[in-house]
Amino acid sequence: MVWFLKRSFRKQIARIEITGAIAGATRTRVLEALKTVEDRKFPALLLRIDSPGGTVGDSQEIYAALKRLQEKIKIVASFGNISASGGVYIGMGAPHIMANPGTVTGSIGVILRGNNLERLLDKVGVSFKVIKSGPYKDILAFDRELTDPEQSILQELIDTSYNQFVNTVAEGRNLAVDTVKGFADGRIFTGQQALELGVVDRLGTEEDARRWAAELAGLDPEKTPCFTLEEKKPLLSRLNPFGGSLTGRISASAQWLDFELSTSGLPLWMYRP
């Protein structure tokens, strides 16, 4: 039975979907799925990305895992409705990339946001007493403005992360660093423009990407199916048959709020319209 299963997996294309903001939960799920792809010896992987990006470290870990995996199997990334910022970074882990002509992609850059509520706190008569071991321990504190030295520290952090992003795109797409910097200024562009810039290889649908992956693996594109490694959904989602209902929208909003709160003050590779 085990031998039969192994043979059947070798005649299928693994499919992993990355949707929504990239953070710790996404990283854990995708890394587990990539390990399954390797263990079951799939000949090819179709990576469907529909994400505005997310945290820097989580995006880098998924990218690194894809780079290791591409030494063993064929990988094709398919950019969906949006694959921007960290979504692009993850895509660089695939040697072959396809996007729809109207895919929203790009937004190559880094953003870090903090909240300054000092004026509001003054109005309501709230203040904080802070004891710290060094002048920068409470950098990006919400009850005061940034100092000039703090601004410089954070800018250096952002610049370092930005250069990592640019170098990864340059390496993954075989482009000069200066060429990448020419469009890596945070702007978004379409899949058609991404093709002209060299960020993607081809234009097409996810089905076209599946066929391409099959061809790369020496399989029949007409007969080779995808085996999707799905995320286990929460019980509430499985019980709720109305994905687009008010309950679904509330759940999505709650997830975004949780992401915003948990990543406040962190550098992000993320498109924020």
C-alpha positions in Angstrom: 0.0 0.0 0.0 2.8 2.4 0.9 4.5 1.7 -2.4 1.3 2.3 -4.3 0.8 5.7 -2.6 4.4 6.7 -3.4 3.9 5.9 -7.0 0.6 7.8 -7.2 2.3 10.9 -5.6 5.0 10.7 -8.2 2.4 11.1 -10.9 0.8 14.2 -9.4 1.7 17.8 -8.9 1.7 19.1 -5.4 -0.2 22.3 -4.9 0.2 24.8 -2.0 -1.8 28.0 -1.7 -0.6 31.0 0.1 -3.3 33.5 0.8 -3.7 36.6 3.0 -1.1 38.3 5.1 2.0 36.3 5.7 2.8 35.8 9.4 3.7 33.0 11.8 0.7 30.8 11.2 1.2 30.9 7.4 4.9 30.2 7.8 4.2 27.1 10.0 1.6 25.7 7.6 3.6 26.3 4.4 6.8 24.9 5.9 4.9 21.7 7.0 3.4 21.4 3.6 6.8 21.8 1.8 8.2 19.0 4.1 5.3 16.8 3.0 6.0 17.6 -0.7 9.6 16.5 -0.2 8.8 13.4 1.9 6.2 12.1 -0.6 8.6 12.7 -3.5 6.2 14.8 -5.7 7.9 15.5 -9.0 6.7 19.1 -9.1 5.1 21.8 -7.0 2.5 24.5 -8.0 2.8 27.4 -5.6 -0.3 29.6 -5.8 0.3 33.0 -4.2 -2.5 35.4 -3.5 -1.1 37.6 -0.8 -0.2 41.3 -0.2 2.9 40.2 1.7 3.6 40.2 5.4 6.4 39.9 8.0 10.0 39.9 6.8 11.3 36.9 8.8 8.4 34.6 7.9 8.7 35.5 4.2 12.4 34.7 4.3 11.9 31.3 6.0 9.4 30.2 3.3 11.7 31.5 0.6 14.7 29.6 2.0 12.7 26.4 2.2 11.6 26.8 -1.4 15.2 27.4 -2.5 16.3 24.1 -0.9 13.3 22.2 -2.4 14.0 23.4 -5.9 17.1 21.4 -5.9 15.0 18.3 -5.8 11.8 19.0 -7.7 10.4 21.4 -10.3 8.6 24.5 -8.8 6.3 26.9 -10.6 4.8 29.9 -8.8 1.4 31.2 -10.0 0.7 34.8 -9.0 -3.1 35.2 -8.5 -5.2 38.4 -8.0 -2.4 40.0 -5.9 1.1 38.9 -5.2 2.9 41.9 -3.8 5.9 42.7 -1.5 6.4 39.6 0.6 4.4 37.6 -1.9 7.0 38.5 -4.5 9.8 37.6 -2.2 8.4 34.2 -1.6 7.9 33.8 -5.4 11.6 34.3 -5.9 12.0 30.8 -4.3 10.5 29.4 -7.5 12.7 29.3 -10.7 9.6 29.6 -12.9 6.9 32.3 -12.3 3.6 32.9 -14.1 1.2 35.7 -13.5 -2.1 36.8 -14.9 -1.9 39.9 -17.1 -3.8 41.9 -14.5 -2.2 40.5 -11.4 -1.3 43.2 -8.9 2.3 42.7 -8.0 5.5 44.6 -7.2 5.5 46.8 -4.1 9.1 45.8 -3.5 10.1 47.6 -0.4 9.9 47.8 3.4 7.5 49.6 5.7 7.5 50.1 9.4 4.7 51.9 11.2 4.3 53.1 14.8 1.5 55.0 16.4 2.0 58.3 18.2 -0.8 59.0 20.6 1.0 61.7 22.6 -1.4 64.5 21.9 -4.5 62.3 22.6 -3.0 61.2 25.9 -2.2 64.7 26.9 -5.9 65.7 26.3 -7.2 62.9 28.6 -4.4 63.5 31.2 -2.6 60.2 30.8 1.2 59.9 31.0 3.7 57.1 31.5 6.8 56.8 33.6 9.4 54.7 31.8 12.5 53.1 33.4 14.8 51.7 30.7 18.3 50.3 30.4 19.3 52.4 27.4 18.1 55.4 25.4 16.6 53.2 22.6 14.8 50.5 24.6 11.4 52.1 24.1 12.0 53.0 20.5 8.6 53.5 18.7 6.8 54.0 22.0 3.3 55.2 21.3 3.3 58.0 23.8 6.1 60.2 22.3 7.7 61.3 19.1 10.7 59.6 17.6 14.0 61.4 18.3 16.4 62.1 15.4 18.9 59.3 16.5 15.9 56.8 16.7 14.8 57.9 13.2 18.3 57.1 11.9 18.4 53.7 13.6 15.1 52.7 12.1 16.0 54.0 8.7 19.2 51.9 8.7 17.1 48.8 9.7 14.7 49.5 6.8 17.5 50.1 4.3 19.2 46.8 5.3 16.0 44.9 4.9 15.3 46.6 1.6 18.7 45.7 0.2 18.1 42.0 1.2 14.9 42.2 -0.8 16.5 43.8 -3.9 19.4 41.3 -3.9 17.0 38.4 -3.7 15.0 39.6 -6.6 18.2 40.3 -8.6 19.5 36.8 -7.9 16.2 35.0 -8.5 15.4 36.8 -11.7 19.0 37.1 -13.0 18.8 40.9 -13.1 21.4 43.5 -12.2 20.9 45.1 -8.7 20.6 48.6 -10.3 18.0 47.3 -12.7 15.9 46.0 -9.8 16.3 49.2 -7.8 14.9 51.0 -10.8 11.4 49.6 -10.1 11.8 48.6 -6.5 10.6 51.8 -5.0 7.4 50.5 -3.5 5.3 50.9 -6.7 2.8 48.3 -7.8 2.5 47.0 -11.3 0.5 44.5 -13.3 1.5 41.1 -14.4 2.0 42.4 -17.9 4.4 45.0 -16.6 6.1 42.4 -14.4 6.8 40.3 -17.5 8.3 43.3 -19.3 10.5 44.0 -16.2 11.6 40.4 -15.9 10.0 39.7 -12.6 7.9 36.9 -14.1 8.5 34.5 -17.0 5.1 34.1 -18.5 1.5 35.3 -18.5 -1.2 32.8 -17.9 -3.8 31.3 -15.5 -3.2 28.9 -12.7 -4.2 26.1 -15.1 -1.5 27.2 -17.5 0.9 27.1 -14.6 -0.2 23.6 -13.7 0.5 22.5 -17.3 3.8 24.1 -17.3 4.8 22.3 -14.0 3.8 19.0 -15.6 5.9 19.6 -18.7 8.9 20.6 -16.6 8.6 17.3 -14.6 8.2 15.2 -17.8 4.5 14.4 -17.1 1.5 14.6 -19.4 -0.1 18.0 -18.9 -3.4 16.7 -20.1 -3.6 13.9 -17.5 -1.5 15.1 -14.5 -3.7 16.2 -11.6 -2.9 18.5 -8.7 -2.8 17.2 -5.1 -3.6 20.2 -2.9 -2.1 20.3 0.6 -4.9 22.3 2.3 -4.8 24.3 5.5 -6.9 22.8 8.3 -9.7 25.3 8.8 -11.0 26.3 12.3 -14.1 24.5 13.4 -16.2 27.6 13.1 -15.2 28.0 9.4 -16.1 24.4 8.7 -19.5 24.7 10.4 -20.3 28.0 8.7 -21.6 27.3 5.1 -21.7 31.0 4.2 -18.2 31.9 3.4 -19.1 35.4 2.1 -21.7 36.1 4.9 -21.4 38.6 7.7 -19.7 35.9 9.9 -17.1 35.4 7.2 -16.4 39.1 6.9 -16.2 39.5 10.7 -13.7 36.7 10.8 -11.6 38.2 8.1 -11.6 41.6 9.8 -10.7 40.0 13.1 -7.7 38.3 11.4 -6.5 41.6 9.9 -6.9 43.4 13.2 -4.9 40.6 15.0 -2.2 40.9 12.3 -2.0 44.7 12.6 -1.7 44.5 16.4 0.8 41.7 16.4 3.1 43.4 13.8 3.0 46.9 15.1 6.5 48.3 15.1 7.9 45.5 12.9 9.4 46.0 9.4 7.1 44.5 6.8 7.3 43.5 3.2 3.7 44.4 2.6 1.6 46.3 0.1 -0.7 48.6 2.1 -3.2 50.4 -0.3 
